[in-house]
């Protein structure tokens, strides 16, 4: 692994979202190269097909592009796990482009961190990517997200 294992994400690094609690989560698009700096300790990959293997612990949520997770209970469980781990480890959330599915998942993490569901999309668009959460279905998913699917 690159860098110090316990060093947190740099809050100023591209793609790093600071949640209200101070937890830092990196969002990214898998079609781009792995960013410089430390590697994640845990990754959540939101793709329609299984992701390529990575050198760190990871979970895959089947989530086709521009759609919603195939299994909402699994998605909620994986996001809860990611949120918990982000308190002490480098966590990344990624899809192909890093905007729609990743932004939707980051908005759900913001809800887990205390952001009201009606404000979560705006929170992520302000602090991560102004184009995050691309479809009306994704916005509705965030508004109705429950931590237990």
N, CA and C atoms as a LAMMPS dump frame, in Angstrom:
ITEM: TIMESTEP
0
ITEM: NUMBER OF ATOMS
447
ITEM: BOX BOUNDS ff ff ff
-5.0000000000000000e+02 5.0000000000000000e+02
-5.0000000000000000e+02 5.0000000000000000e+02
-5.0000000000000000e+02 5.0000000000000000e+02
ITEM: ATOMS id mol type element x y z
1 1 1 N 0.813 -1.192 0
2 1 2 C 0 0 0
3 1 3 C 0.856 1.255 0
4 2 1 N 0.386 2.273 -0.666
5 2 2 C 1.102 3.535 -0.751
6 2 3 C 0.838 4.367 0.495
7 3 1 N 1.852 5.063 0.976
8 3 2 C 1.66 5.996 2.086
9 3 3 C 1.479 5.311 3.419
10 4 1 N 1.258 6.132 4.415
11 4 2 C 1.048 5.632 5.769
12 4 3 C -0.35 5.042 5.872
13 5 1 N -0.482 3.831 6.45
14 5 2 C -1.786 3.183 6.47
15 5 3 C -2.865 3.948 7.231
16 6 1 N -2.531 4.695 8.248
17 6 2 C -3.546 5.359 9.062
18 6 3 C -3.722 6.831 8.735
19 7 1 N -2.982 7.343 7.776
20 7 2 C -3.102 8.745 7.393
21 7 3 C -4.453 8.96 6.713
22 8 1 N -5.232 9.951 7.141
23 8 2 C -6.542 10.178 6.502
24 8 3 C -6.375 10.801 5.118
25 9 1 N -7.488 10.871 4.395
26 9 2 C -7.486 11.577 3.124
27 9 3 C -7.113 13.03 3.369
28 10 1 N -6.481 13.654 2.413
29 10 2 C -6.252 15.094 2.44
30 10 3 C -7.595 15.748 2.102
31 11 1 N -8.172 16.544 3.008
32 11 2 C -9.478 17.131 2.735
33 11 3 C -9.511 18.031 1.501
34 12 1 N -8.35 18.51 1.055
35 12 2 C -8.298 19.377 -0.125
36 12 3 C -8.066 18.59 -1.415
37 13 1 N -7.861 17.29 -1.312
38 13 2 C -7.593 16.474 -2.505
39 13 3 C -8.85 16.358 -3.362
40 14 1 N -8.683 16.238 -4.663
41 14 2 C -9.842 16.096 -5.549
42 14 3 C -10.7 14.895 -5.153
43 15 1 N -12.014 15.124 -5.142
44 15 2 C -12.955 14.047 -4.874
45 15 3 C -13.225 13.764 -3.421
46 16 1 N -12.5 14.399 -2.501
47 16 2 C -12.699 14.115 -1.083
48 16 3 C -13.849 14.962 -0.548
49 17 1 N -14.829 14.279 0.019
50 17 2 C -16 14.928 0.608
51 17 3 C -15.88 14.882 2.117
52 18 1 N -15.959 16.047 2.756
53 18 2 C -15.989 16.125 4.216
54 18 3 C -17.447 16.089 4.66
55 19 1 N -17.773 15.105 5.47
56 19 2 C -19.113 15.01 6.045
57 19 3 C -19.185 15.884 7.294
58 20 1 N -20.378 16.222 7.752
59 20 2 C -20.498 17.112 8.915
60 20 3 C -19.736 16.631 10.152
61 21 1 N -19.628 15.332 10.348
62 21 2 C -18.93 14.789 11.516
63 21 3 C -17.424 14.921 11.41
64 22 1 N -16.931 15.268 10.219
65 22 2 C -15.496 15.313 9.992
66 22 3 C -14.979 14.084 9.251
67 23 1 N -15.812 13.075 9.09
68 23 2 C -15.411 11.921 8.291
69 23 3 C -15.099 12.39 6.874
70 24 1 N -14.075 11.785 6.273
71 24 2 C -13.682 12.109 4.903
72 24 3 C -13.881 10.874 4.037
73 25 1 N -14.542 11.041 2.907
74 25 2 C -14.781 9.955 1.959
75 25 3 C -14.383 10.457 0.577
76 26 1 N -13.669 9.616 -0.171
77 26 2 C -13.285 10.019 -1.521
78 26 3 C -14.238 9.396 -2.535
79 27 1 N -14.756 10.225 -3.418
80 27 2 C -15.527 9.752 -4.552
81 27 3 C -14.664 9.851 -5.792
82 28 1 N -14.864 8.914 -6.716
83 28 2 C -14.091 9.005 -7.956
84 28 3 C -14.734 8.19 -9.06
85 29 1 N -14.286 8.443 -10.269
86 29 2 C -14.708 7.695 -11.436
87 29 3 C -13.655 6.658 -11.781
88 30 1 N -14.07 5.428 -11.949
89 30 2 C -13.132 4.347 -12.234
90 30 3 C -12.562 4.41 -13.65
91 31 1 N -13.167 5.204 -14.521
92 31 2 C -12.616 5.353 -15.874
93 31 3 C -11.379 6.262 -15.887
94 32 1 N -11.107 6.889 -14.759
95 32 2 C -9.906 7.727 -14.637
96 32 3 C -8.843 6.961 -13.857
97 33 1 N -7.582 7.323 -14.009
98 33 2 C -6.521 6.64 -13.254
99 33 3 C -6.682 6.848 -11.745
100 34 1 N -6.143 5.921 -10.996
101 34 2 C -6.129 6.035 -9.536
102 34 3 C -5.387 7.319 -9.164
103 35 1 N -5.978 8.179 -8.34
104 35 2 C -5.298 9.426 -7.966
105 35 3 C -3.992 9.166 -7.205
106 36 1 N -3.088 10.11 -7.296
107 36 2 C -1.837 10.03 -6.543
108 36 3 C -2.145 10.103 -5.054
109 37 1 N -1.248 9.595 -4.257
110 37 2 C -1.41 9.646 -2.809
111 37 3 C -1.76 8.286 -2.246
112 38 1 N -2.196 8.277 -0.999
113 38 2 C -2.47 6.998 -0.349
114 38 3 C -3.644 6.268 -0.994
115 39 1 N -3.589 4.956 -0.913
116 39 2 C -4.683 4.136 -1.436
117 39 3 C -5.787 4.035 -0.389
118 40 1 N -6.978 3.689 -0.836
119 40 2 C -8.058 3.464 0.137
120 40 3 C -7.738 2.26 1.022
121 41 1 N -8.383 2.211 2.147
122 41 2 C -8.359 1.01 2.995
123 41 3 C -9.599 0.172 2.701
124 42 1 N -10.652 0.84 2.188
125 42 2 C -11.912 0.167 1.871
126 42 3 C -12.547 0.897 0.703
127 43 1 N -13.061 0.149 -0.259
128 43 2 C -13.713 0.745 -1.407
129 43 3 C -15.095 0.167 -1.623
130 44 1 N -16.002 1.018 -2.075
131 44 2 C -17.356 0.608 -2.457
132 44 3 C -17.485 0.93 -3.94
133 45 1 N -17.777 -0.112 -4.734
134 45 2 C -17.821 0.043 -6.179
135 45 3 C -19.235 -0.226 -6.683
136 46 1 N -19.778 0.765 -7.358
137 46 2 C -21.176 0.798 -7.784
138 46 3 C -21.224 0.638 -9.296
139 47 1 N -21.344 -0.591 -9.749
140 47 2 C -21.247 -0.891 -11.173
141 47 3 C -22.269 -1.95 -11.568
142 48 1 N -22.606 -1.989 -12.852
143 48 2 C -23.522 -3.003 -13.349
144 48 3 C -22.896 -4.384 -13.431
145 49 1 N -21.572 -4.458 -13.535
146 49 2 C -20.833 -5.723 -13.566
147 49 3 C -19.715 -5.651 -12.534
148 50 1 N -19.22 -6.805 -12.146
149 50 2 C -18.184 -6.869 -11.106
150 50 3 C -16.978 -6.007 -11.482
151 51 1 N -16.445 -5.277 -10.511
152 51 2 C -15.278 -4.421 -10.784
153 51 3 C -14.002 -5.255 -10.868
154 52 1 N -12.958 -4.673 -11.444
155 52 2 C -11.67 -5.37 -11.433
156 52 3 C -11.161 -5.475 -9.992
157 53 1 N -10.307 -6.447 -9.719
158 53 2 C -9.784 -6.595 -8.351
159 53 3 C -8.928 -5.391 -7.944
160 54 1 N -8.935 -5.107 -6.648
161 54 2 C -8.111 -4.035 -6.082
162 54 3 C -7.29 -4.611 -4.932
163 55 1 N -6.278 -3.866 -4.506
164 55 2 C -5.355 -4.341 -3.471
165 55 3 C -5.878 -4.105 -2.057
166 56 1 N -7.042 -3.51 -1.911
167 56 2 C -7.607 -3.21 -0.602
168 56 3 C -8.964 -3.904 -0.483
169 57 1 N -9.482 -3.944 0.714
170 57 2 C -10.792 -4.547 0.947
171 57 3 C -11.852 -3.735 0.202
172 58 1 N -12.81 -4.437 -0.378
173 58 2 C -13.837 -3.715 -1.14
174 58 3 C -15.136 -4.504 -1.165
175 59 1 N -16.188 -3.784 -1.526
176 59 2 C -17.518 -4.375 -1.729
177 59 3 C -18.051 -3.859 -3.053
178 60 1 N -18.796 -4.711 -3.722
179 60 2 C -19.427 -4.357 -4.984
180 60 3 C -20.93 -4.349 -4.779
181 61 1 N -21.56 -3.274 -5.236
182 61 2 C -23.014 -3.174 -5.263
183 61 3 C -23.413 -3.124 -6.731
184 62 1 N -24.234 -4.086 -7.159
185 62 2 C -24.697 -4.08 -8.557
186 62 3 C -25.626 -2.875 -8.722
187 63 1 N -25.156 -1.941 -9.559
188 63 2 C -25.873 -0.681 -9.725
189 63 3 C -25.645 -0.206 -11.154
190 64 1 N -26.536 -0.538 -12.077
191 64 2 C -26.352 -0.141 -13.478
192 64 3 C -26.299 1.386 -13.638
193 65 1 N -25.57 1.826 -14.634
194 65 2 C -25.401 3.249 -14.921
195 65 3 C -26.766 3.93 -15.1
196 66 1 N -26.921 5.1 -14.504
197 66 2 C -28.131 5.93 -14.544
198 66 3 C -29.33 5.285 -13.85
199 67 1 N -29.128 4.237 -13.125
200 67 2 C -30.215 3.529 -12.452
201 67 3 C -30.049 3.593 -10.945
202 68 1 N -30.706 2.62 -10.285
203 68 2 C -30.65 2.478 -8.827
204 68 3 C -30.059 1.122 -8.485
205 69 1 N -29.65 0.927 -7.237
206 69 2 C -29.065 -0.365 -6.878
207 69 3 C -30.057 -1.509 -7.097
208 70 1 N -29.537 -2.634 -7.57
209 70 2 C -30.381 -3.809 -7.811
210 70 3 C -30.961 -4.346 -6.496
211 71 1 N -30.202 -4.229 -5.416
212 71 2 C -30.631 -4.71 -4.101
213 71 3 C -30.48 -3.554 -3.104
214 72 1 N -31.572 -2.902 -2.799
215 72 2 C -31.515 -1.71 -1.932
216 72 3 C -31.092 -2.039 -0.511
217 73 1 N -31.472 -3.196 -0.001
218 73 2 C -31.051 -3.577 1.361
219 73 3 C -29.542 -3.784 1.411
220 74 1 N -28.997 -4.447 0.399
221 74 2 C -27.553 -4.632 0.334
222 74 3 C -26.863 -3.28 0.217
223 75 1 N -27.362 -2.416 -0.653
224 75 2 C -26.755 -1.092 -0.823
225 75 3 C -26.745 -0.332 0.499
226 76 1 N -27.851 -0.354 1.219
227 76 2 C -27.922 0.347 2.509
228 76 3 C -26.919 -0.239 3.492
229 77 1 N -26.798 -1.558 3.53
230 77 2 C -25.855 -2.209 4.451
231 77 3 C -24.413 -1.849 4.104
232 78 1 N -24.077 -1.853 2.817
233 78 2 C -22.72 -1.513 2.387
234 78 3 C -22.425 -0.046 2.689
235 79 1 N -23.385 0.828 2.464
236 79 2 C -23.174 2.251 2.762
237 79 3 C -23.046 2.498 4.261
238 80 1 N -23.823 1.798 5.07
239 80 2 C -23.658 1.917 6.534
240 80 3 C -22.253 1.488 6.941
241 81 1 N -21.787 0.377 6.38
242 81 2 C -20.439 -0.109 6.676
243 81 3 C -19.39 0.914 6.251
244 82 1 N -19.55 1.474 5.06
245 82 2 C -18.6 2.484 4.574
246 82 3 C -18.587 3.696 5.493
247 83 1 N -19.775 4.154 5.911
248 83 2 C -19.85 5.317 6.797
249 83 3 C -19.141 5.024 8.115
250 84 1 N -19.381 3.839 8.682
251 84 2 C -18.721 3.481 9.947
252 84 3 C -17.203 3.441 9.776
253 85 1 N -16.732 2.809 8.715
254 85 2 C -15.289 2.696 8.476
255 85 3 C -14.639 4.059 8.239
256 86 1 N -15.379 4.985 7.633
257 86 2 C -14.821 6.309 7.327
258 86 3 C -14.455 7.079 8.588
259 87 1 N -14.923 6.632 9.731
260 87 2 C -14.535 7.279 10.98
261 87 3 C -13.083 7.047 11.344
262 88 1 N -12.472 5.99 10.786
263 88 2 C -11.097 5.663 11.163
264 88 3 C -10.218 5.242 9.987
265 89 1 N -10.765 5.156 8.792
266 89 2 C -9.989 4.649 7.658
267 89 3 C -10.332 5.416 6.385
268 90 1 N -9.462 5.277 5.389
269 90 2 C -9.702 5.896 4.085
270 90 3 C -10.702 5.04 3.303
271 91 1 N -11.846 5.624 3.02
272 91 2 C -12.913 4.953 2.28
273 91 3 C -13.12 5.699 0.978
274 92 1 N -13.276 4.94 -0.107
275 92 2 C -13.645 5.568 -1.371
276 92 3 C -14.915 4.909 -1.89
277 93 1 N -15.674 5.716 -2.621
278 93 2 C -16.893 5.262 -3.287
279 93 3 C -16.709 5.625 -4.753
280 94 1 N -16.958 4.658 -5.636
281 94 2 C -16.688 4.93 -7.05
282 94 3 C -17.653 4.193 -7.972
283 95 1 N -17.898 4.81 -9.109
284 95 2 C -18.646 4.191 -10.213
285 95 3 C -17.838 4.499 -11.479
286 96 1 N -18.417 4.303 -12.632
287 96 2 C -17.677 4.547 -13.863
288 96 3 C -17.218 5.978 -14.025
289 97 1 N -18.154 6.924 -13.932
290 97 2 C -17.821 8.323 -14.149
291 97 3 C -17.591 9.132 -12.886
292 98 1 N -18.07 8.622 -11.752
293 98 2 C -17.854 9.317 -10.48
294 98 3 C -18.863 10.392 -10.155
295 99 1 N -20.002 10.439 -10.869
296 99 2 C -20.98 11.496 -10.623
297 99 3 C -22.337 10.976 -10.178
298 100 1 N -23.001 10.211 -11.028
299 100 2 C -24.376 9.794 -10.741
300 100 3 C -24.498 8.829 -9.579
301 101 1 N -23.991 7.622 -9.773
302 101 2 C -24.08 6.61 -8.718
303 101 3 C -23.225 6.992 -7.519
304 102 1 N -22.013 7.481 -7.791
305 102 2 C -21.134 7.891 -6.691
306 102 3 C -21.76 9.047 -5.92
307 103 1 N -22.255 10.052 -6.62
308 103 2 C -22.897 11.181 -5.951
309 103 3 C -24.1 10.754 -5.143
310 104 1 N -24.884 9.816 -5.675
311 104 2 C -26.054 9.306 -4.966
312 104 3 C -25.621 8.613 -3.682
313 105 1 N -24.601 7.77 -3.774
314 105 2 C -24.101 7.073 -2.582
315 105 3 C -23.517 8.059 -1.573
316 106 1 N -22.793 9.072 -2.05
317 106 2 C -22.241 10.073 -1.129
318 106 3 C -23.364 10.839 -0.426
319 107 1 N -24.437 11.13 -1.146
320 107 2 C -25.581 11.804 -0.522
321 107 3 C -26.196 10.917 0.554
322 108 1 N -26.249 9.62 0.313
323 108 2 C -26.755 8.691 1.336
324 108 3 C -25.821 8.654 2.547
325 109 1 N -24.51 8.708 2.306
326 109 2 C -23.564 8.783 3.426
327 109 3 C -23.775 10.075 4.217
328 110 1 N -24.057 11.166 3.518
329 110 2 C -24.336 12.427 4.208
330 110 3 C -25.571 12.298 5.093
331 111 1 N -26.587 11.591 4.617
332 111 2 C -27.781 11.349 5.432
333 111 3 C -27.412 10.545 6.678
334 112 1 N -26.615 9.504 6.487
335 112 2 C -26.167 8.709 7.642
336 112 3 C -25.397 9.574 8.641
337 113 1 N -24.761 10.625 8.14
338 113 2 C -23.964 11.516 8.983
339 113 3 C -24.779 12.666 9.567
340 114 1 N -26.088 12.697 9.28
341 114 2 C -26.937 13.703 9.906
342 114 3 C -27.51 14.771 9.001
343 115 1 N -27.143 14.774 7.721
344 115 2 C -27.717 15.75 6.8
345 115 3 C -29.168 15.343 6.513
346 116 1 N -30.129 16.255 6.611
347 116 2 C -31.514 15.9 6.298
348 116 3 C -31.637 15.411 4.851
349 117 1 N -32.451 14.365 4.603
350 117 2 C -32.58 13.833 3.242
351 117 3 C -32.919 14.879 2.188
352 118 1 N -33.734 15.86 2.519
353 118 2 C -34.114 16.886 1.549
354 118 3 C -32.938 17.801 1.18
355 119 1 N -31.865 17.785 1.972
356 119 2 C -30.703 18.648 1.73
357 119 3 C -29.473 17.897 1.246
358 120 1 N -29.54 16.571 1.211
359 120 2 C -28.345 15.762 0.946
360 120 3 C -27.795 15.946 -0.468
361 121 1 N -28.653 16.033 -1.473
362 121 2 C -28.162 16.218 -2.845
363 121 3 C -27.442 17.559 -2.961
364 122 1 N -28.032 18.61 -2.44
365 122 2 C -27.387 19.93 -2.484
366 122 3 C -26.06 19.915 -1.73
367 123 1 N -26.02 19.217 -0.602
368 123 2 C -24.79 19.117 0.19
369 123 3 C -23.664 18.523 -0.663
370 124 1 N -23.965 17.432 -1.356
371 124 2 C -22.951 16.755 -2.166
372 124 3 C -22.597 17.586 -3.399
373 125 1 N -23.568 18.225 -4.009
374 125 2 C -23.272 19.056 -5.178
375 125 3 C -22.398 20.249 -4.807
376 126 1 N -22.585 20.808 -3.648
377 126 2 C -21.761 21.947 -3.194
378 126 3 C -20.342 21.536 -2.863
379 127 1 N -20.184 20.35 -2.285
380 127 2 C -18.893 19.97 -1.704
381 127 3 C -18.133 18.899 -2.481
382 128 1 N -18.793 18.242 -3.45
383 128 2 C -18.128 17.169 -4.192
384 128 3 C -18.116 17.458 -5.699
385 129 1 N -19.287 17.53 -6.311
386 129 2 C -19.378 17.755 -7.753
387 129 3 C -20.744 18.36 -8.044
388 130 1 N -20.757 19.48 -8.716
389 130 2 C -22.034 20.164 -8.961
390 130 3 C -22.975 19.373 -9.857
391 131 1 N -22.465 18.331 -10.531
392 131 2 C -23.301 17.484 -11.391
393 131 3 C -23.652 16.152 -10.733
394 132 1 N -23.308 15.996 -9.473
395 132 2 C -23.567 14.728 -8.777
396 132 3 C -25.064 14.447 -8.692
397 133 1 N -25.4 13.177 -8.652
398 133 2 C -26.786 12.697 -8.567
399 133 3 C -27.498 13.146 -9.843
400 134 1 N -27.361 12.345 -10.893
401 134 2 C -27.715 12.785 -12.241
402 134 3 C -29.179 12.653 -12.639
403 135 1 N -29.896 11.699 -12.105
404 135 2 C -31.248 11.446 -12.624
405 135 3 C -32.321 11.739 -11.579
406 136 1 N -33.551 11.973 -12.034
407 136 2 C -34.654 12.16 -11.076
408 136 3 C -34.836 10.934 -10.161
409 137 1 N -34.587 9.735 -10.702
410 137 2 C -34.712 8.522 -9.89
411 137 3 C -33.667 8.508 -8.77
412 138 1 N -32.456 8.948 -9.093
413 138 2 C -31.399 9.005 -8.082
414 138 3 C -31.737 10.051 -7.016
415 139 1 N -32.255 11.19 -7.431
416 139 2 C -32.637 12.222 -6.45
417 139 3 C -33.743 11.699 -5.528
418 140 1 N -34.722 11.005 -6.085
419 140 2 C -35.805 10.429 -5.28
420 140 3 C -35.271 9.356 -4.333
421 141 1 N -34.334 8.552 -4.815
422 141 2 C -33.719 7.523 -3.973
423 141 3 C -33.065 8.165 -2.739
424 142 1 N -32.361 9.258 -2.949
425 142 2 C -31.717 9.963 -1.829
426 142 3 C -32.776 10.491 -0.871
427 143 1 N -33.804 11.146 -1.38
428 143 2 C -34.844 11.717 -0.518
429 143 3 C -35.543 10.646 0.336
430 144 1 N -35.633 9.426 -0.205
431 144 2 C -36.341 8.37 0.5
432 144 3 C -35.402 7.319 1.111
433 145 1 N -34.099 7.6 1.092
434 145 2 C -33.111 6.645 1.602
435 145 3 C -33.351 6.345 3.073
436 146 1 N -33.334 5.064 3.38
437 146 2 C -33.387 4.636 4.784
438 146 3 C -32.168 3.754 5.023
439 147 1 N -31.55 3.846 6.192
440 147 2 C -30.316 3.103 6.45
441 147 3 C -30.473 1.582 6.423
442 148 1 N -31.7 1.102 6.38
443 148 2 C -31.898 -0.351 6.384
444 148 3 C -32.607 -0.835 5.133
445 149 1 N -32.576 -0.019 4.083
446 149 2 C -33.07 -0.406 2.781
447 149 3 C -34.55 -0.415 2.707
